[in-house]
Amino acid sequence: MPRLALPRVALAALLLAALFALPARAADPIRIGFSDNLTGGSAPNGKQLLLSFQIWRDDVNAKGGLMGRPVELVFYDDQTNPSNVPGIYTKLIDIDKVELLVGPYGTNFVAPAIPVVMQHDKLTLGLFAVDVNRHFHYARYFSMISTGSNAGQRFSEGFFALAATQTPKPKTVAIIGADAEFGRTLTDGAVDNAKAAGFEVVYHQSYPPPTQDFAPIIRAVQATYPDLVFVASYPPDTVGIVRAMS
């Protein structure tokens, strides 16, 4: 399924389940609220997500809306900054009076949204968030990502399974990731997978999200002479890490 289609399918399914209980006049729009990474490091991903929502909204409204009501999107730019997320979701609920919450985009941003959603006892759908509800166990949170349980390990299973088939088999691995919810979840899972596959973890460190110069980190990795390097990062960091490795 195309990547842009995923939020559209997941959102439609959640709406059908949630909206039957919402009292409103037929002429009133269904207001769906979210924050998005429209500027900052994850803006390319966030803009794709917004385009997907807008295509879905236009398709639905062209067919008469949902339950006879037009769909309206209410969204704000979180600037790829997790600290902006709680205030945005509070505003969406208390001031904009949206009927359904979705998003934000990504693990680092869904995590700070959930406590606000829980406080207001709202139903929500997280977008591309990895195993974030393991901290909260919130029954009204749903995730559209298809990794299922133990999602932190799912992302690196294939990496280590493929590495184990190489001849000669690699023996050591260095693991680095951003010191944020997404990076920690994936690197913890990678450590578990590496050990289960018989690899020795010779380096396991995180770096602060504002990092721009990755040369010292890569020199530290290089000093351990790993056979493999596993990195859990968002696109801007990945570019910097690849450049430092080059």
C-alpha positions as CSV (number, residue, x, y, z in Angstrom):
1,M,0.0,0.0,0.0
2,P,1.4,3.5,-0.9
3,R,2.7,5.3,2.2
4,L,0.3,8.2,1.7
5,A,-2.6,5.8,1.7
6,L,-1.9,4.5,5.2
7,P,-3.1,7.5,7.2
8,R,-6.2,7.7,5.0
9,V,-7.2,4.1,5.6
10,A,-6.5,4.1,9.3
11,L,-8.2,7.4,9.8
12,A,-11.3,6.3,8.0
13,A,-11.6,3.1,10.1
14,L,-11.2,5.0,13.3
15,L,-13.8,7.6,12.3
16,L,-16.4,5.1,11.6
17,A,-16.0,3.6,15.0
18,A,-15.9,6.9,16.9
19,L,-18.4,9.2,15.2
20,F,-21.6,7.3,15.9
21,A,-21.5,8.5,19.5
22,L,-21.0,12.1,18.6
23,P,-24.2,14.3,18.9
24,A,-24.2,17.0,16.3
25,R,-26.4,18.6,13.6
26,A,-26.0,17.3,10.1
27,A,-24.8,20.6,8.8
28,D,-22.0,20.9,11.4
29,P,-18.5,19.9,10.1
30,I,-16.6,17.0,11.8
31,R,-13.5,18.7,13.1
32,I,-10.4,16.6,13.2
33,G,-7.4,18.0,15.1
34,F,-3.7,17.3,15.0
35,S,-0.2,18.8,15.2
36,D,2.3,18.1,12.4
37,N,6.0,18.6,11.6
38,L,5.5,21.3,9.0
39,T,8.9,23.0,9.7
40,G,12.1,21.8,11.3
41,G,14.0,18.6,10.7
42,S,11.0,16.3,10.0
43,A,9.2,18.7,7.7
44,P,9.5,16.6,4.6
45,N,7.7,13.7,6.4
46,G,5.1,16.0,8.0
47,K,4.2,17.7,4.7
48,Q,3.6,14.3,3.1
49,L,1.3,13.5,6.0
50,L,-0.6,16.7,5.7
51,L,-1.1,16.1,1.9
52,S,-2.5,12.7,2.7
53,F,-5.0,14.1,5.1
54,Q,-6.0,16.8,2.7
55,I,-6.5,14.3,-0.2
56,W,-8.6,12.1,2.1
57,R,-10.7,15.1,3.3
58,D,-11.4,16.3,-0.2
59,D,-12.3,12.7,-1.4
60,V,-14.7,12.3,1.5
61,N,-16.3,15.7,1.2
62,A,-16.8,15.3,-2.6
63,K,-18.9,12.2,-1.7
64,G,-21.1,14.1,0.8
65,G,-18.9,13.9,3.9
66,L,-19.1,11.5,6.8
67,M,-22.6,10.7,8.0
68,G,-23.8,13.7,6.0
69,R,-21.3,16.0,7.6
70,P,-18.3,17.7,5.9
71,V,-14.8,17.0,7.3
72,E,-12.8,20.0,8.5
73,L,-9.1,19.7,9.5
74,V,-7.7,21.8,12.3
75,F,-3.9,21.5,12.6
76,Y,-0.9,23.4,13.9
77,D,2.8,23.3,13.2
78,D,4.7,21.8,16.1
79,Q,8.0,22.8,14.4
80,T,9.4,19.3,15.0
81,N,9.7,20.2,18.7
82,P,8.1,17.8,21.1
83,S,7.8,20.5,23.8
84,N,5.2,22.3,21.6
85,V,2.9,19.3,21.4
86,P,1.1,19.4,24.8
87,G,0.0,23.0,24.3
88,I,-1.2,22.3,20.8
89,Y,-3.4,19.4,21.9
90,T,-4.7,21.3,24.9
91,K,-5.8,24.1,22.5
92,L,-7.3,21.6,20.0
93,I,-9.5,20.2,22.8
94,D,-10.3,23.2,25.0
95,I,-10.5,26.0,22.4
96,D,-11.0,24.5,19.0
97,K,-13.4,21.8,20.3
98,V,-12.3,19.2,17.8
99,E,-14.3,16.0,17.9
100,L,-11.5,13.6,17.0
101,L,-7.7,13.8,17.6
102,V,-5.1,12.1,15.5
103,G,-1.3,12.3,15.3
104,P,1.1,13.8,15.9
105,Y,3.6,12.3,13.4
106,G,6.3,10.2,15.0
107,T,7.2,8.6,18.3
108,N,8.9,11.6,19.8
109,F,5.8,13.7,19.3
110,V,3.0,11.2,20.1
111,A,4.6,10.5,23.5
112,P,4.0,14.1,24.9
113,A,0.5,14.2,23.4
114,I,-0.9,11.1,25.1
115,P,-1.0,12.6,28.7
116,V,-3.1,15.5,27.5
117,V,-5.4,13.1,25.6
118,M,-5.7,10.9,28.7
119,Q,-6.5,13.9,30.9
120,H,-9.5,14.7,28.7
121,D,-10.5,11.1,28.2
122,K,-10.3,11.4,24.4
123,L,-9.9,8.8,21.7
124,T,-6.9,9.2,19.5
125,L,-4.9,7.6,16.7
126,G,-1.1,7.8,16.7
127,L,0.8,8.1,13.4
128,F,4.0,6.2,12.9
129,A,4.7,6.0,16.6
130,V,6.7,3.0,17.8
131,D,5.4,1.2,20.9
132,V,4.7,4.5,22.6
133,N,1.7,3.3,24.6
134,R,3.8,0.9,26.6
135,H,4.5,3.8,29.0
136,F,0.8,4.7,29.4
137,H,-1.4,1.6,28.7
138,Y,-4.1,4.0,27.6
139,A,-7.1,2.0,26.4
140,R,-8.4,4.8,24.0
141,Y,-5.1,5.1,22.2
142,F,-4.7,3.3,18.8
143,S,-1.7,3.1,16.6
144,M,-1.6,2.8,12.8
145,I,1.9,1.4,12.6
146,S,1.9,-2.3,11.7
147,T,4.8,-3.6,13.9
148,G,2.5,-4.9,16.6
149,S,3.9,-5.8,20.1
150,N,7.6,-5.4,20.8
151,A,7.8,-2.8,18.1
152,G,11.2,-1.6,19.3
153,Q,12.7,-5.0,18.3
154,R,10.7,-5.4,15.1
155,F,12.6,-2.5,13.4
156,S,16.0,-4.2,13.6
157,E,15.0,-7.9,13.4
158,G,15.7,-8.0,9.7
159,F,18.9,-6.2,10.0
160,F,20.4,-8.7,12.4
161,A,18.8,-11.7,10.7
162,L,20.5,-10.7,7.4
163,A,23.8,-10.0,9.1
164,A,23.8,-13.5,10.7
165,T,23.7,-15.0,7.2
166,Q,26.9,-13.4,6.0
167,T,30.1,-15.4,5.5
168,P,32.2,-14.9,7.5
169,K,29.6,-13.9,10.1
170,P,30.1,-10.5,11.7
171,K,30.9,-10.7,15.4
172,T,30.6,-7.2,16.9
173,V,28.2,-4.3,16.5
174,A,28.1,-0.7,17.5
175,I,24.6,0.9,18.2
176,I,23.9,4.6,18.3
177,G,20.7,6.6,18.4
178,A,19.1,9.9,19.2
179,D,18.5,10.5,23.0
180,A,14.7,10.7,22.4
181,E,11.7,8.4,22.6
182,F,12.1,7.0,19.1
183,G,15.9,6.5,19.3
184,R,15.8,4.9,22.7
185,T,13.0,2.5,21.8
186,L,14.8,1.3,18.7
187,T,18.3,1.1,20.1
188,D,17.1,-0.9,23.2
189,G,15.4,-3.3,20.8
190,A,18.5,-3.5,18.7
191,V,20.6,-4.5,21.7
192,D,18.2,-7.3,22.5
193,N,18.2,-8.5,18.9
194,A,22.0,-8.3,18.6
195,K,22.5,-10.4,21.7
196,A,19.9,-12.9,20.7
197,A,21.6,-13.3,17.3
198,G,25.0,-13.9,19.0
199,F,26.6,-10.5,18.3
200,E,28.7,-8.7,20.9
201,V,27.6,-5.1,21.5
202,V,30.9,-3.2,21.7
203,Y,29.4,0.3,21.7
204,H,26.0,1.6,22.7
205,Q,25.5,5.3,23.1
206,S,22.9,8.0,22.5
207,Y,23.5,11.6,21.4
208,P,21.5,14.7,22.1
209,P,18.9,15.6,19.4
210,P,20.4,19.0,18.6
211,T,23.7,17.4,17.5
212,Q,25.1,18.6,14.2
213,D,28.7,17.5,14.3
214,F,28.7,13.7,14.3
215,A,32.5,13.3,13.7
216,P,33.4,12.8,17.4
217,I,30.6,10.1,17.7
218,I,31.8,8.3,14.7
219,R,35.4,8.4,15.9
220,A,34.3,6.8,19.1
221,V,32.5,4.1,17.2
222,Q,35.5,3.6,15.0
223,A,37.7,3.1,18.0
224,T,35.8,0.0,18.9
225,Y,36.4,-1.6,15.5
226,P,32.8,-2.9,15.1
227,D,31.9,-5.3,12.2
228,L,28.4,-3.7,12.1
229,V,26.9,-0.3,12.9
230,F,23.2,0.1,13.7
231,V,21.8,3.7,13.8
232,A,18.4,4.9,15.0
233,S,17.9,8.4,13.9
234,Y,15.6,10.8,12.0
235,P,16.6,12.1,8.5
236,P,18.7,15.1,9.3
237,D,20.8,13.1,11.8
238,T,21.1,10.3,9.3
239,V,22.6,12.7,6.7
240,G,25.1,14.0,9.3
241,I,26.1,10.5,10.4
242,V,26.6,9.2,6.8
243,R,28.8,12.3,6.1
244,A,30.8,11.7,9.2
245,M,31.3,8.1,8.3
246,S,32.5,9.1,4.8
